[in-house]
């Protein structure tokens, strides 16, 4: 199975090892991709685990949407030696037969591992 995050790699070589804790996401973008894959594969456990404790909700309930594509528009910092970074992306999904796009600039921080902090919706 190809990884939902649009790298073209097999899931077993891309986001699955991050989801399963076999390896940490090396960059903010890699964490963003793993979070998109977690939405697509209905892995709320990973979404919560990869969310910074200061902004994390108590639970996440997967919806009925079907995620169909991820496009990374830009990254700022977020490399293996950075402490902060941001990723701007478009994530497409279908719900009740209608197509929607989430356009967001997400902020990430790294202490022991990269974590999603929050995001700003873009027009």
N, C-alpha and C positions, 0 to 999 in steps of 0.2 A: 504494500500500500504506500502510495506517495504521501509525504507529509502535507497536511493541510496548510502549512504556513507559506507555501508557494516557493520554496527553495528548489523544488524539483528532486530533492533527495528522498530516499525511502524514510518513512517515519521512524523505523528502527535505528537509523543512523543520524537522525536530525533531532526532533523534539522528544522522542520517547525516552532516551537516556536522561534528559533533563527532568521530564515528568516523573520518572521513577527514582530520581535521586542518585543515579549512577555517575552523573557529572553535573556540575553547576553551569549555568548559562555564563559564558565568558564575557559577554557584552550586554549592554542595555537592549540593543536590537535583538540579540538572541533570546533574551528574556521576553521581549515583546512578541516575537514569533512563537515562543512556547506558550504564551498566554492566549494568543489567537488560536493555536491548535487545541488548547484546553477548552476554549469556547466551542470550537467545531466538534470536538470529541466528547463534549459533556463531562469535563473533568473539573468540577467545582473544588475538589480537594486541592488541585494544583493552583487554581486561581487564588484561593485563600492563602495557601502556603507561600506564594510568590508576591503577596501584597504586604506592604509596609504596615507594621502593627499600629502605627499612629493614625492611619486612615482606613484600615481594613474594616469592612462591615462584619457583623457576627456570622452571617450565613450568605450563601448565594444559591438561588434557585434557578436552574437552567430553564430557559424558555422553550418555545416551540419552533424557534427560528432555525434555519439551515444556513450555515456559514458557507459562502461560495468563493471567497477570494480575498487576498490580502495584498496590498500594494504599499511598500515603504516609500515615502516621498523624501524624507530627510532624516538624518541623525545629527545630533550635536553632542560632542564628547561621548561619554558612555562606553569608552574603550576599556580594555583589560586593566589599565592602570589609573583610570578615573574613579572618582567617588560619586559623580553625578552625571546625568545625561538625559537627553530627551529624544524621542522618536515621533515623527509625524507620519501618520499612516491613514489609509482608507481601507476599511474592512466592509465587505459586501455580504449581505445576507438576504434570504427570502423568508417571508412570514405571511401566511394566509394568501399565497400566490402573488404577493407584491414584493418588489425588490427595494431594499433600503441600503444606504451607505452610512457608516460611522466614519466621520472625518475628525481625527483627534490628534493633539500633541500631548503625548504622555511623558510624565517626568519619572525618572528612576533614580534610586540612590543605592550605593553599594557600601555595606559594612562587612559582614561576614559573607554575604552573597548579594547579587543584584535583586532589588525589590521594586515593584511598581508603587509609586507614591500617589499620584493623581494625574488627572488629565483635563485638558481644556477642549471642549467641542469647537470645531472650526466650521465655518460656513461652507 
